[in-house]
Amino acid sequence: MEKYNIEQLLRDGNAVQFHPLGSSMWPLFVYPKDEAIVVPVEAGRFKRGDVCLYRGLSGNLIIHRVYKRKGNMLYMVGDHQTEIEGPIESKDALGIMTHYIRNGKKHSASNPIYCLLSRMWLLLRPFRKSIITFGSRIKRLF
């Protein structure tokens, strides 16, 4: 299987589709079945709630949601996390998610319902751990 350099593809102006690894963006992404479609974007384009791909301090590519923006600095958070990461310079963000694929169906990240739910989830960041724990206990009952 041929491997592609996602970062280079985005820098060359291409859209990329891939399976995000890990659980930091659960429930948006359920690994390994969900996929993200990311397109290149200008550094100043990011706003609260956008899901962007960036190279983290560890050197790994990370796809997380913009929690807030201060000037050219971005603060990020995974949907399954409570800790805010950053600051990250917006020029270090490689692209923005425009769509995600779940169960073979393509969904727009600009869908009003998706945007409303993701904004609400951002507001609930301090309570996520309790919400996720409660949800897991309920799920086990059924």
Secondary structure, 3 states (H helix, E strand, C coil): CCCCCHHHHHHCCCCEEECCCCCCCCCCCCCCCCEEEEEECCHHHCCCCCEEEEECCCCCEEEEEEEEEECCEEEEECCCCCCCEEEEEHHHEEEEEEEEEECCEEEECCCHHHHHHHHHHHHCHHHHHHHHHHHHHHHHHC
